[in-house]
Structure formats: C-alpha cells, structure tokens
C-alpha cells in the first residue's frame, strides 16, 4: 500500500472510523488503478495498431511478390 492509504487507515483507526476510512482508501486506490489502466491502454493501442498494419503490409507484399513471380515464370 502507498503511504497515503496507510495514513488514512491509521487516522480512521485512531478516530474509531475505520470502515469509513477504508472505503475512502478503496475509492482512492480504485481511481489510481483506473487511471493507470487507461494510460496503459492509451499507449498500447497505437503500438498494436502499427504492429498489425506492418503484418498486413508484409502479407500483401508477399502475395504481390508471388503473383509477379508467377507472371515472370509464365513468360
């Protein structure tokens, strides 16, 4: 756990409001996790898109190369 969550839990324990502080800490941590997940997804999407585009381009070039080789063989 991070220090902010631990201090919230300690404060809730000292004030006899531990359940409320645990809910607050949970909400804070869930927000951080959601933000990190969104950031990772935002970074990963363009990388995966570019990778797929390069694979498709390679496949297209391979097919065109094979067709042109067959055309040369026919002549």
NORTAHU-V329008 format. One record per backbone hydrogen bond with DSSP energy under -0.5 kcal/mol. CO is the residue of the C=O (numbers start at 0). NH is the residue of the N-H. Records with the same first field share a line. If there is no record, write none. Layout:
CO=NH + NH
This chain:
1=5
2=6
3=7
4=8
5=9
6=10
7=11
8=12
9=13
10=14
11=16
12=15
16=20
17=21
18=22
19=23
20=24
21=25
22=26
23=27
24=28
25=29
26=30
27=31
28=32
29=33
30=34
31=35
32=36
33=37
34=38
35=39
36=40
37=41
38=42
39=43
40=44
41=45
42=46
43=47
44=48
45=49
46=50
47=51
48=52
49=53
50=54
51=55
52=56
53=57
54=58
55=59
56=60
57=61
58=62
59=63
60=64
61=65
62=66
63=67
64=68
65=69
66=70
67=71
68=72
69=73
70=74
